Amino acid sequence: MLDHSQAMGKAELPKLQDLVLDLKRSDVTITTAGVNSDKKDQIWHWKGMVVKPTDGKEYNCWEGSTNFSQSAWFQGNSARVFRSSLWAQTFIKQFEAHRAWALANEPQYQITKTKT
């Protein structure tokens, strides 16, 4: 899930189009602050990742506000790594709700499997 203000620029859009074409088992959803926000001009800034464990234990979770850029790691952002199946399901439900909202309310931002 990416914020529309940082996904539609001249430099970013071709990279995202290539990424969408290359993905095999996932997709890219582009959105605004969206679901539960009355400020649609704001951004979706939360980052989260859930990885299914290979050892049969708790899910691996990553959560924070840090952007995935070289400079972000030198700023005052947060990033937490932990294992929790409960939080993994919470993150997944939050993502699915926001993704459904973005697909229904912001189709103009979505990139399909064909290059435009």
C-alpha positions in Angstrom: 0.0 0.0 0.0 1.5 3.3 -1.1 0.5 6.9 -0.6 -0.8 8.5 -3.8 1.3 11.7 -3.3 4.5 9.7 -3.6 3.4 7.2 -6.2 2.1 9.2 -9.1 5.2 11.4 -9.9 7.2 11.3 -13.1 10.0 9.4 -11.4 7.9 7.0 -9.3 5.1 6.0 -11.7 7.2 4.0 -14.2 8.9 2.2 -11.3 5.5 1.3 -9.8 4.2 0.2 -13.2 7.2 -2.2 -13.5 6.7 -3.4 -10.0 3.0 -4.2 -10.6 3.9 -6.1 -13.8 6.6 -8.2 -11.9 4.6 -9.2 -8.8 3.4 -12.8 -8.9 1.4 -13.2 -5.6 0.7 -9.7 -4.4 -0.3 -6.3 -5.7 0.1 -2.6 -5.1 -2.7 -0.5 -3.7 -2.4 3.3 -3.9 -4.4 5.5 -1.5 -4.9 8.6 0.5 -5.4 8.8 4.2 -8.6 7.0 3.3 -10.7 4.9 5.6 -11.6 6.5 8.9 -10.2 9.8 7.9 -12.2 12.9 7.0 -9.0 14.5 5.6 -8.7 12.9 2.1 -5.8 15.3 1.2 -3.6 13.7 3.9 -1.4 10.7 3.5 -1.4 7.1 4.7 1.8 7.2 6.7 1.7 4.0 8.7 3.9 1.1 7.6 3.5 -2.5 8.6 4.7 -5.9 7.4 3.6 -9.4 8.4 5.6 -12.4 7.5 4.4 -15.9 8.0 6.8 -17.9 10.1 8.7 -20.9 8.7 9.2 -22.3 12.2 5.5 -22.7 13.1 5.7 -20.0 15.8 4.3 -16.5 16.1 4.1 -14.3 13.0 6.9 -11.8 12.4 5.7 -8.2 12.5 7.3 -4.9 11.5 5.5 -1.7 12.4 6.5 2.0 12.4 6.5 5.4 10.8 9.9 5.1 9.1 10.0 5.7 5.4 11.9 3.1 3.4 14.7 5.5 2.3 18.3 6.0 3.2 17.7 9.3 4.9 14.8 8.1 7.0 17.0 6.0 9.2 18.7 9.2 10.4 15.4 10.9 11.3 13.2 10.7 14.4 11.0 7.8 13.3 9.9 4.6 14.9 10.3 1.0 13.9 9.4 -2.1 15.9 10.1 -5.7 15.1 8.3 -8.4 17.1 6.5 -11.7 16.9 2.7 -11.9 17.5 0.0 -13.8 15.7 -2.6 -11.5 17.4 -1.0 -8.3 16.2 -0.4 -9.9 12.8 -4.1 -10.5 12.4 -4.9 -7.0 13.6 -2.5 -5.5 11.0 -3.9 -7.8 8.2 -7.5 -6.8 9.1 -6.5 -3.1 9.1 -4.8 -3.5 5.8 -7.7 -5.3 4.2 -10.2 -2.7 5.3 -8.1 0.1 4.0 -7.3 -1.7 0.7 -11.0 -2.4 0.1 -11.8 1.3 0.8 -9.1 2.4 -1.6 -10.2 0.1 -4.4 -13.8 1.2 -4.1 -13.2 4.9 -3.6 -10.0 5.7 -5.4 -9.9 3.6 -8.6 -8.1 6.5 -10.4 -4.9 5.8 -8.4 -4.7 2.0 -9.1 -2.2 0.5 -11.5 -3.3 -2.5 -13.5 -1.2 -5.3 -14.9 -1.0 -3.5 -18.3 1.3 -0.5 -18.8 -0.4 2.8 -19.4 
